[in-house]
Amino acid sequence: KYITDLNSKLNKLYEEIALINIGNGNIGIEPFCFCLHGKSQIGKTYITKDLAATCLKAINYQTDNEIFYTRPLTTKHWDGVQNEPVCIYDDFAQVKTDMSISDTIGE
């Protein structure tokens, strides 16, 4: 019981600190990843954006800036990323060469 209570208190403190410092570079937030897969053109990207926005709303994340960065699979670098809290890999692993697959998964 003591350990459980202590863990709960530490998690609450971490969340408070993370929310205070989110976006200003003072603390790194552990990423949360999820993957939607299915046939083309069935709304995976729409659902991804809706789910991510709902998650951010649940932690009271507020910003006037863009919240999504869509990572182009065709670029080697993170061109255009500007500290958006959500990174979307549209068509993740839909690449043609073994090296491209290895590079994508390695990120």
Sequence and secondary structure as in RCSB ss.txt:
>XXXX:A:sequence
KYITDLNSKLNKLYEEIALINIGNGNIGIEPFCFCLHGKSQIGKTYITKDLAATCLKAINYQTDNEIFYTRPLTT
KHWDGVQNEPVCIYDDFAQVKTDMSISDTIGE
>XXXX:A:secstr
 HHHHHHHHHHHHHHHHHHHHTTTTSS           STTSSHHHHHHHHHHHHHHHTT   SS  EEE  TT 
SS TT  S SEEE TTTT  SSHHHHHHHHH 
